[in-house]
Amino acid sequence: MTATLETTTPPPADGPVVTSRRSLSPRLPLYLLGGLVLLSLIRVIADADDLTSAGTIGAALTLAVPIGLAGLGGLWSERAGVVNIGLEGMMILGTFGAGWIGWQHGPWAGLITAIAFGVLGGLIHAVATVTFGVDHVVSGVAINILGLGATQYLAGELLTGTPGGGETQSPRISALPEVSVPGVSSLKSLENHHWFLISDIAGILRGLLVNVSILTVIAVVLVILSYLILWQTPFGLRLRSVGEDPHAAESLGVKVRSYKYAAVAVSGGLAGLAGGFLAIVASGFYREGQTGGRGYIGLAAMIFGNWRPGGLVAGAGLFGYTDAMQLRNSTAVHALLLVIFVLLLFVAGLNIYRRKFVPAGIAVVVAVLALIWYLNTDELPGPITTMTPYVTTLLVLALSAQRLRMPKADGLVYRPGE
């Protein structure tokens, strides 16, 4: 993965941007190629064609987008030093806003309302944490409770008696347009041959580029814009300096509270948009409880991505993929035990190279257990299959914990002048 080591000096409000960078050699293409070869090999060995089918990849993309948008919201907030545990509540507000307005005035009006409801949740979190100095986690948990309670009450008041709706769901919302890259759909015949690597590439391209919601395209654009704004503009540099050392930024003329408010408002808007995606694209209507903890998984994806957009996308894609697998095919989920076996052996090799023998030994033991489990079963029990996305979340965070670096002032209460 392309990575950049940065040292930044927060500039005055109208001053120059001072940035020092040392680029690392790009590894992302190698990781992608290695992962693709591994999946293709496991697909052939286990006869699990759903591992790389267009249907699985398309479902993974749909499931990854709300996770990625929520994680992107968390990134904006935490880069400004505000921990946003309330992403789940802001997503819930977004799902209701999209469902309530979307069925009456169309999907685009529903999306705007979802963003507005998310921004409202973000501003409440900002008032509590930035203005009144409430502990960030306590405020975030309160936002989650408030979002759930408020939407349950409003749904009972506003959706009861609507055609096809009720106190727990909205009427159906019109669909957003879908786009396809010309010529990619013709790769279906190539995918159906099930050739090593070639058919896998065809399936992945079809899943990513055929019948894609326009909101998915917008989400990709938002990730790119977030990177450009946060890492390539004076505004972004000042916002990140607020998350690293707000008092130093304040001494140089940066309006710390204004930047924190802006970041948390954007964070809430992105979380609300993620909720709107769930209501309009993923299901076609608002339903109580449809976020399913994706706000928390988005937060985990952001942490896995080391508070950077590229890593966030990789984390959201991984969680979306495992979620799609457990929904589509238990045999393919069973084949993931072989993937875990190979990846843990790789992790063990890296730890041996770094002379970290205890983690290497643990990785080898778990890898052997995964292989034994695979060889002695034909499929995983239903409850374990359902738990796959959440187990993946815990494993990824555990394996990546040593390389993480959060913003230095993340979660700290800021009081001007101290």
C-alpha positions as CSV (number, residue, x, y, z in Angstrom):
1,M,0.0,0.0,0.0
2,T,1.2,3.5,-0.8
3,A,2.1,5.1,2.4
4,T,3.6,8.5,3.4
5,L,5.4,9.5,6.5
6,E,4.7,13.1,7.3
7,T,5.8,15.6,9.8
8,T,3.7,18.7,9.8
9,T,3.9,22.1,11.3
10,P,0.4,23.7,11.8
11,P,0.4,27.0,10.0
12,P,-1.2,30.2,11.0
13,A,-4.7,30.8,9.7
14,D,-3.4,32.6,6.7
15,G,0.1,31.3,6.6
16,P,2.0,28.8,4.4
17,V,1.7,25.1,4.5
18,V,4.9,23.4,5.8
19,T,5.1,19.8,5.0
20,S,7.9,17.3,5.0
21,R,7.4,13.9,3.3
22,R,9.2,10.7,2.8
23,S,7.5,8.3,0.5
24,L,7.6,4.5,0.9
25,S,7.8,2.1,-2.0
26,P,4.2,1.1,-3.2
27,R,3.1,-2.3,-2.0
28,L,-0.6,-2.2,-2.7
29,P,-0.4,-3.8,-6.2
30,L,1.6,-6.7,-4.8
31,Y,-0.9,-7.2,-1.9
32,L,-3.8,-7.2,-4.4
33,L,-2.1,-9.6,-6.8
34,G,-1.1,-12.0,-3.9
35,G,-4.6,-11.9,-2.5
36,L,-6.2,-12.6,-5.9
37,V,-3.9,-15.5,-6.6
38,L,-4.6,-16.9,-3.1
39,L,-8.4,-16.7,-3.5
40,S,-8.2,-18.2,-7.0
41,L,-6.1,-21.1,-5.7
42,I,-8.4,-21.7,-2.8
43,R,-11.4,-21.5,-5.1
44,V,-10.0,-24.3,-7.3
45,I,-8.9,-26.5,-4.4
46,A,-12.2,-26.2,-2.4
47,D,-14.5,-26.0,-5.5
48,A,-16.0,-22.8,-4.0
49,D,-16.8,-20.7,-7.1
50,D,-18.6,-18.1,-5.0
51,L,-15.3,-16.9,-3.6
52,T,-14.8,-14.6,-6.6
53,S,-18.1,-14.7,-8.4
54,A,-19.6,-11.5,-9.7
55,G,-22.6,-12.0,-7.4
56,T,-20.4,-12.2,-4.3
57,I,-18.3,-9.2,-5.4
58,G,-21.4,-7.1,-6.2
59,A,-22.9,-8.0,-2.8
60,A,-19.6,-7.2,-1.1
61,L,-19.5,-3.8,-2.8
62,T,-23.1,-3.0,-1.6
63,L,-22.3,-4.1,1.9
64,A,-18.9,-2.3,2.0
65,V,-20.2,1.2,1.0
66,P,-22.1,2.0,4.1
67,I,-19.3,0.7,6.3
68,G,-16.8,2.8,4.3
69,L,-18.9,5.9,4.5
70,A,-19.3,5.5,8.2
71,G,-15.6,4.9,8.6
72,L,-14.9,8.0,6.5
73,G,-17.1,10.0,8.8
74,G,-15.1,8.7,11.7
75,L,-11.8,9.6,10.0
76,W,-12.9,13.2,9.5
77,S,-13.9,13.5,13.2
78,E,-10.9,11.7,14.7
79,R,-8.4,13.6,12.5
80,A,-9.7,16.7,14.3
81,G,-9.3,15.0,17.7
82,V,-12.9,14.0,18.4
83,V,-13.7,10.3,18.9
84,N,-17.0,9.6,17.3
85,I,-18.5,6.5,18.8
86,G,-21.9,7.9,17.8
87,L,-21.6,6.9,14.1
88,E,-24.1,4.2,14.7
89,G,-26.7,6.6,16.0
90,M,-26.1,9.0,13.2
91,M,-26.5,6.2,10.7
92,I,-29.8,5.3,12.3
93,L,-31.0,8.9,12.0
94,G,-29.9,8.8,8.3
95,T,-31.9,5.6,7.6
96,F,-35.1,7.2,9.1
97,G,-34.6,10.5,7.3
98,A,-34.1,8.6,4.0
99,G,-37.2,6.5,4.5
100,W,-39.5,9.2,5.8
101,I,-38.8,11.7,3.0
102,G,-37.6,9.3,0.3
103,W,-41.0,7.5,-0.2
104,Q,-42.8,10.8,-0.5
105,H,-40.4,13.0,-2.6
106,G,-38.0,10.5,-4.2
107,P,-34.6,9.0,-3.4
108,W,-32.5,12.2,-3.9
109,A,-34.6,14.1,-1.4
110,G,-34.3,11.2,0.9
111,L,-30.5,11.3,0.6
112,I,-30.4,15.0,1.4
113,T,-32.6,14.4,4.4
114,A,-30.4,11.5,5.6
115,I,-27.3,13.8,5.4
116,A,-29.1,16.6,7.2
117,F,-30.2,14.2,10.0
118,G,-26.7,12.9,10.3
119,V,-25.3,16.4,10.5
120,L,-27.8,17.2,13.3
121,G,-26.4,14.2,15.2
122,G,-22.9,15.3,14.6
123,L,-23.6,18.9,15.8
124,I,-25.1,17.5,19.0
125,H,-22.0,15.5,19.5
126,A,-19.8,18.5,18.8
127,V,-21.7,20.7,21.3
128,A,-21.3,18.1,24.0
129,T,-17.6,17.3,23.4
130,V,-16.1,20.6,22.0
131,T,-18.2,23.2,23.8
132,F,-19.0,21.5,27.1
133,G,-16.1,19.1,27.4
134,V,-18.1,15.9,27.8
135,D,-16.1,12.7,27.5
136,H,-16.2,11.7,23.8
137,V,-17.1,8.1,24.4
138,V,-20.0,9.0,26.8
139,S,-21.3,11.5,24.3
140,G,-21.1,9.0,21.5
141,V,-23.0,6.3,23.4
142,A,-25.6,8.9,24.3
143,I,-26.0,9.8,20.6
144,N,-26.5,6.1,19.7
145,I,-29.2,5.8,22.4
146,L,-30.8,9.1,21.3
147,G,-30.7,8.1,17.6
148,L,-32.5,4.8,18.3
149,G,-35.1,6.3,20.6
150,A,-35.8,9.3,18.4
151,T,-36.3,7.2,15.3
152,Q,-38.6,4.7,17.0
153,Y,-40.8,7.6,18.3
154,L,-40.8,9.4,15.0
155,A,-41.5,6.3,13.0
156,G,-44.5,5.6,15.2
157,E,-45.8,9.1,14.7
158,L,-45.0,9.7,11.1
159,L,-45.1,6.3,9.4
160,T,-48.0,4.5,11.0
161,G,-50.8,4.2,8.5
162,T,-48.7,4.9,5.5
163,P,-49.3,2.6,2.4
164,G,-47.0,-0.4,3.0
165,G,-45.4,1.2,6.0
166,G,-45.8,1.2,9.8
167,E,-44.2,2.0,13.0
168,T,-41.1,-0.1,12.2
169,Q,-40.7,0.5,8.5
170,S,-41.4,3.0,5.7
171,P,-43.2,2.5,2.4
172,R,-40.9,1.5,-0.5
173,I,-38.6,4.1,-1.9
174,S,-37.9,4.6,-5.6
175,A,-34.5,3.2,-6.7
176,L,-31.5,5.3,-7.7
177,P,-30.0,4.9,-11.2
178,E,-27.4,2.3,-11.9
179,V,-24.4,2.5,-14.1
180,S,-22.3,-0.1,-16.0
181,V,-19.0,0.1,-17.8
182,P,-19.7,-0.8,-21.5
183,G,-18.4,-4.2,-22.5
184,V,-17.7,-5.6,-19.0
185,S,-21.0,-7.6,-18.9
186,S,-19.7,-9.7,-21.8
187,L,-17.1,-11.2,-19.5
188,K,-19.8,-13.5,-18.0
189,S,-18.9,-16.4,-20.4
190,L,-15.3,-16.1,-19.4
191,E,-16.2,-16.2,-15.7
192,N,-18.3,-19.3,-16.2
193,H,-15.3,-21.3,-17.5
194,H,-13.9,-21.3,-14.0
195,W,-10.3,-21.0,-15.2
196,F,-7.6,-20.3,-12.7
197,L,-7.1,-16.5,-12.2
198,I,-8.6,-15.5,-15.5
199,S,-12.2,-16.4,-14.5
200,D,-11.6,-14.8,-11.1
201,I,-10.6,-11.5,-12.7
202,A,-13.6,-11.6,-14.9
203,G,-16.0,-12.2,-12.0
204,I,-14.4,-9.4,-9.9
205,L,-14.6,-6.9,-12.8
206,R,-18.3,-7.8,-13.4
207,G,-19.1,-7.4,-9.8
208,L,-17.4,-4.0,-9.5
209,L,-18.4,-2.5,-12.8
210,V,-21.8,-3.8,-13.8
211,N,-25.1,-2.5,-12.4
212,V,-23.5,-0.3,-9.8
213,S,-25.7,2.2,-7.9
214,I,-24.9,5.8,-8.7
215,L,-24.5,6.3,-4.9
216,T,-21.7,3.8,-4.9
217,V,-19.9,6.0,-7.5
218,I,-20.5,9.1,-5.3
219,A,-19.1,7.2,-2.3
220,V,-15.9,6.5,-4.2
221,V,-15.7,10.2,-5.2
222,L,-16.1,11.2,-1.6
223,V,-13.2,9.1,-0.5
224,I,-11.0,10.7,-3.1
225,L,-12.2,14.2,-2.2
226,S,-11.6,13.5,1.5
227,Y,-8.0,12.5,0.8
228,L,-7.4,15.6,-1.4
229,I,-9.0,18.0,1.1
230,L,-7.3,16.5,4.2
231,W,-3.9,15.8,2.8
232,Q,-3.5,18.3,-0.1
233,T,-5.0,21.6,1.1
234,P,-4.1,24.2,3.8
235,F,-7.6,23.6,5.4
236,G,-6.8,19.9,5.7
237,L,-3.4,20.5,7.2
238,R,-4.9,22.8,9.9
239,L,-7.7,20.3,10.6
240,R,-5.2,17.5,11.1
241,S,-2.9,19.8,13.3
242,V,-5.9,20.3,15.5
243,G,-6.1,16.5,16.0
244,E,-2.4,16.3,16.8
245,D,-1.8,19.3,19.1
246,P,-4.7,21.7,19.4
247,H,-2.8,24.1,21.7
248,A,0.1,24.5,19.3
249,A,-2.4,25.1,16.5
250,E,-4.2,27.6,18.7
251,S,-1.0,29.5,19.4
252,L,-0.5,29.8,15.6
253,G,-3.9,31.4,15.0
254,V,-5.9,28.3,14.0
255,K,-9.5,28.5,15.2
256,V,-9.5,25.1,16.9
257,R,-13.2,24.9,17.9
258,S,-14.3,25.9,14.4
259,Y,-12.3,23.1,12.8
260,K,-13.6,20.6,15.3
261,Y,-17.2,21.6,14.7
262,A,-16.7,21.4,10.9
263,A,-15.0,18.0,11.1
264,V,-17.7,16.5,13.4
265,A,-20.5,18.0,11.2
266,V,-19.0,16.4,8.1
267,S,-18.6,13.2,10.1
268,G,-22.3,13.1,10.9
269,G,-23.2,13.9,7.3
270,L,-21.2,11.0,6.0
271,A,-22.7,8.7,8.6
272,G,-26.2,9.9,7.7
273,L,-25.4,9.3,4.0
274,A,-24.3,5.7,5.0
275,G,-27.7,5.2,6.6
276,G,-29.4,6.6,3.5
277,F,-27.5,4.1,1.4
278,L,-28.9,1.3,3.6
279,A,-32.4,2.5,3.3
280,I,-32.5,3.5,-0.4
281,V,-30.0,1.2,-2.2
282,A,-29.4,-1.9,0.0
283,S,-33.1,-2.5,1.0
284,G,-35.4,0.0,-0.7
285,F,-37.1,1.2,2.5
286,Y,-36.4,2.2,6.1
287,R,-36.6,-0.6,8.6
288,E,-35.9,-0.4,12.3
289,G,-32.6,-1.9,13.2
290,Q,-31.3,-2.1,9.7
291,T,-27.9,-0.6,10.5
292,G,-27.0,-3.8,12.3
293,G,-23.9,-2.4,14.0
294,R,-22.3,-1.2,10.8
295,G,-21.4,2.1,12.4
296,Y,-19.2,0.3,14.8
297,I,-17.7,-1.9,12.0
298,G,-17.0,1.4,10.1
299,L,-15.1,2.6,13.1
300,A,-13.1,-0.6,13.1
301,A,-12.4,-0.2,9.4
302,M,-11.1,3.3,10.0
303,I,-8.8,2.0,12.8
304,F,-7.6,-0.9,10.6
305,G,-6.8,1.7,7.9
306,N,-4.6,3.6,10.4
307,W,-6.8,6.7,10.1
308,R,-6.1,7.0,6.3
309,P,-8.6,6.8,3.4
310,G,-6.7,4.0,1.5
311,G,-6.5,1.7,4.5
312,L,-10.1,2.5,5.3
313,V,-11.3,1.4,1.9
314,A,-9.3,-1.9,2.3
315,G,-10.9,-2.5,5.7
316,A,-14.4,-1.7,4.5
317,G,-13.9,-4.0,1.5
318,L,-12.7,-6.8,3.7
319,F,-15.6,-6.6,6.1
320,G,-18.1,-6.2,3.2
321,Y,-16.6,-9.3,1.5
322,T,-16.9,-11.5,4.6
323,D,-20.5,-10.2,5.2
324,A,-21.4,-11.1,1.6
325,M,-19.9,-14.6,2.0
326,Q,-21.9,-15.5,5.0
327,L,-25.1,-14.3,3.2
328,R,-24.5,-16.2,0.0
329,N,-22.8,-19.6,0.5
330,S,-21.8,-21.5,3.6
331,T,-19.4,-23.7,1.5
332,A,-17.5,-20.6,0.4
333,V,-17.3,-19.4,4.1
334,H,-15.9,-22.9,4.9
335,A,-13.2,-22.4,2.3
336,L,-12.1,-19.2,4.0
337,L,-10.6,-21.4,6.7
338,L,-7.9,-22.3,4.1
339,V,-7.4,-18.6,3.5
340,I,-7.0,-18.0,7.2
341,F,-4.5,-20.9,7.3
342,V,-2.3,-19.4,4.6
343,L,-2.5,-15.9,5.9
344,L,-1.6,-16.9,9.4
345,L,1.4,-18.8,8.1
346,F,2.5,-15.6,6.3
347,V,2.0,-13.7,9.6
348,A,4.1,-16.3,11.4
349,G,6.9,-16.0,8.8
350,L,6.9,-12.2,9.2
351,N,7.2,-12.4,13.0
352,I,10.0,-15.0,12.8
353,Y,11.9,-12.6,10.4
354,R,11.4,-9.8,13.0
355,R,12.4,-12.2,15.8
356,K,9.0,-12.0,17.5
357,F,8.8,-15.7,18.3
358,V,5.9,-15.7,20.7
359,P,3.4,-14.1,18.2
360,A,4.8,-16.4,15.5
361,G,4.2,-19.5,17.6
362,I,0.6,-18.3,18.3
363,A,0.0,-17.7,14.6
364,V,1.3,-21.2,13.7
365,V,-0.9,-22.9,16.3
366,V,-4.1,-21.1,15.2
367,A,-3.2,-21.8,11.5
368,V,-2.9,-25.5,12.3
369,L,-6.2,-25.5,14.1
370,A,-7.9,-23.7,11.1
371,L,-6.5,-26.4,8.8
372,I,-7.6,-29.2,11.1
373,W,-11.1,-27.6,11.3
374,Y,-11.3,-27.4,7.5
375,L,-10.2,-31.0,6.9
376,N,-12.6,-32.5,9.4
377,T,-15.8,-30.6,8.3
378,D,-17.7,-30.0,5.2
379,E,-19.3,-26.7,6.2
380,L,-19.4,-24.3,9.2
381,P,-22.4,-24.3,11.6
382,G,-25.0,-21.6,10.9
383,P,-24.3,-19.4,13.9
384,I,-20.5,-19.4,13.2
385,T,-21.2,-18.5,9.6
386,T,-23.4,-15.6,10.7
387,M,-20.6,-14.4,13.0
388,T,-18.0,-14.3,10.2
389,P,-18.0,-10.4,9.7
390,Y,-17.7,-9.7,13.5
391,V,-15.0,-12.4,14.0
392,T,-13.1,-10.9,11.1
393,T,-13.4,-7.5,12.7
394,L,-11.8,-8.7,15.9
395,L,-9.0,-10.7,14.1
396,V,-8.1,-7.8,11.8
397,L,-7.9,-5.3,14.7
398,A,-5.8,-7.8,16.8
399,L,-3.3,-8.5,14.0
400,S,-3.0,-4.8,13.0
401,A,-2.8,-3.3,16.5
402,Q,1.0,-3.0,16.6
403,R,1.3,-0.7,13.5
404,L,-1.5,1.7,14.4
405,R,-0.9,5.4,15.1
406,M,-3.9,7.5,16.1
407,P,-3.9,11.3,16.1
408,K,-2.1,12.3,19.3
409,A,-4.9,14.5,20.7
410,D,-7.7,12.1,19.6
411,G,-10.3,11.8,22.4
412,L,-8.7,14.5,24.6
413,V,-10.9,17.2,26.0
414,Y,-9.8,20.6,24.6
415,R,-10.1,23.7,26.7
416,P,-8.9,27.0,25.0
417,G,-6.0,28.8,26.7
418,E,-4.8,25.8,28.8
